């Protein structure tokens, strides 16, 4: 990533800095990961960086975060989950995840990525339920890769359709919000049907 001259001068280009920020944001739960991935997707569409690299960096950060949250859930996560469930929306999400995670664990963890705070809650819950680590890692890797690819491609599409970065980011955010709302509504509707 850093060229020889950059390494000697100690400078970092905008693309490398953006990827570093993306990794850190992807690593820390509850930071605006989706917005950052969308923005980097827009940058990739406009030649700022490689889309594959954006997906790889975001996936690595999210996957590392999931493993840390899984460990937290496994070693004392019930208390963390109890604290989180005091918030009404999080309690609803936990209820949905808990009921389904025990019946269809892998697909539910993959789908949870698309729900608000779903990846965070799914990882904590899987750890607290003492899921085998290898099974969790595999489900997490699939979910993280699909979700980061989806979000990065939305940003990339917005960046290809509209060349003004700010407007293309807003367009991508609007599409992500609409799709996220449809997915959330569908999940809630299916939950009521059961």
N, C-alpha and C positions, 0 to 999 in steps of 0.2 A: 504494500500500500504506500509506504513512504519511499520516494525515490532516493537515490544516493545523495543528491544535493540537498534535499529536504532534511534527511537524517543528519547531515553535517551541520546545516544551519539551524536545526532544531525547530523548523517550521512544519506546520501541518496544513494541508490544503483543505478547502471547504468540504469536499466529499468525505475525506477521512474523518474530519471533525464531526460531520453529520452522522457518520456510521458509529463513531464512539458514543455520541449522545444517544443514538438509537439503542445501542447495546445497554447502556446504563438505564435508560427509561424502561426497556423491556425487562431488565433484571429486577427492578423495584416494583413490587405490587402496588396497585392503585395509582400509579403515575399514568399520564395520558398516552399509553402505548399506541392505541389505535390512531390517534391524531398524528403521532410521530411517524408511524409506519406509512400512513397516507401521504404525509409530506415528503418522505423519502421516496415513495413511489412516484410522486409528481416529479421530484428531482431526477429520478432515473429516466422518466419519459423525456425529459428535456436535456438528456445527455450528461447529467451531473454525476451519475454513478451507475453501476450495473444493478439491474433489477434482481438478478440471482443473488448478488451480494447483499442487497437489502433484505431479502427473504432469509438468507442464511444467518445474518447477524441478528435479526429480530428473533428468529427461531432459537438460536443459541441462547440469547438472553432470557426469553420466555421459558425455555426448557430448564435452564439453571434455576430460575425463580421457582418453577414448579417443584423441582427436587428439594429446594430449601423449605418450601411450604409443606410439602409432604412430610419431611423430617420434623418440622414443627408440629404438624398434626399428630404424627406418630408418638412424639415424646412430649406430650402435654397440650396437645391441640384442642382437647375437649374444652378446656377453660377458655382458650382463644375463641373457639366457635360459640361458646355460651355468651361471651362478651359481644361478639359480632351480631349474634342473633337478637340482640336488644333492638336493633334497627329493623323496622317493619319489612322493608324490601329485602334485606339480607335474610331475615327469618323465612320469608316466602321462598326465596331462592334455595335456601338450605333444605327446607321441607321438600321442595320438588326434587332436588338432587338426592337427598337421603333415601327417599322412597324408591327411586329408580336405580340408584347406584348399586344397591344390593341385588337387584334383579338382572340388570343389563349393564354391568360396570364399564366395559370398554367403550361401547357406543355412547353412553351417557357422558363420559369424560370428554369425548371428542366433541359432542354437541354442546356441552357446557361452555366451551370457549366462546360461543356466540352470544351467550347471555351476559348481562351486566355483572361483573365480578365473578362470573361462572368459573373461570380458570382458577382463580384464587380459592374460592370456596370448595371447588371440586378437589383440588390438591390437599387442602387442609382436611377435608372430610375423608378422603381416601387414606390419608395417613392415620387419622384417628380411628378408622375402621380396621387398621392394620392390614391393608392390602399388601400382597407380596410386592416388593419394590420393583422387581423386573417387569411385572405386569403393569404397574403404574407407569414406569418409565416408557414402555412401549406405547401405551394409550396416550400418554402425555406427548410423546414425540409426534405421533400421528396428528393429534389435535392441534398442537402448536404449529406444525408445518402447514396444515390445511388452512388454519386461521390466518397466519401471517401472510401466506400466499394470497389468500382472498383479499385481505386489506391492502397489501402492496399492489395487487393488480387493479384494485379500484383506484388507487392513487395514480397508478401508471396510466390507466384509461382516461382519467380526468386530465392528466398532463398531456396526453396525446390529442384529446378533443379540443382543449382550450390551452393556448400557449402562454397565457398570462398566469404565472405561478399562484398568485393569491386567489384568483377566480377558479382555477382548476382545483385547488385544494378545497375551496368552499363547495364546488360541485361534487367532488369526491366525498366530502363529509356529508352532504345532503343525501347522496345515494346510500352511503353507509348507514345513516340514521334511519332512512326509510326501510332498507333491508333488515336492519337490526330490529326495528319495531315490528316488522312482519314476522320475523323469526320468534321474537319474544311473545307476540300475540298468539302465534301458532302453538308454541310450547305451553302457554297458560291455558289455551283452549283444550289442548289434548289432556292436560292435567285434570281439568274439570270433568272431562268425559270419562276418566277412569274412576 
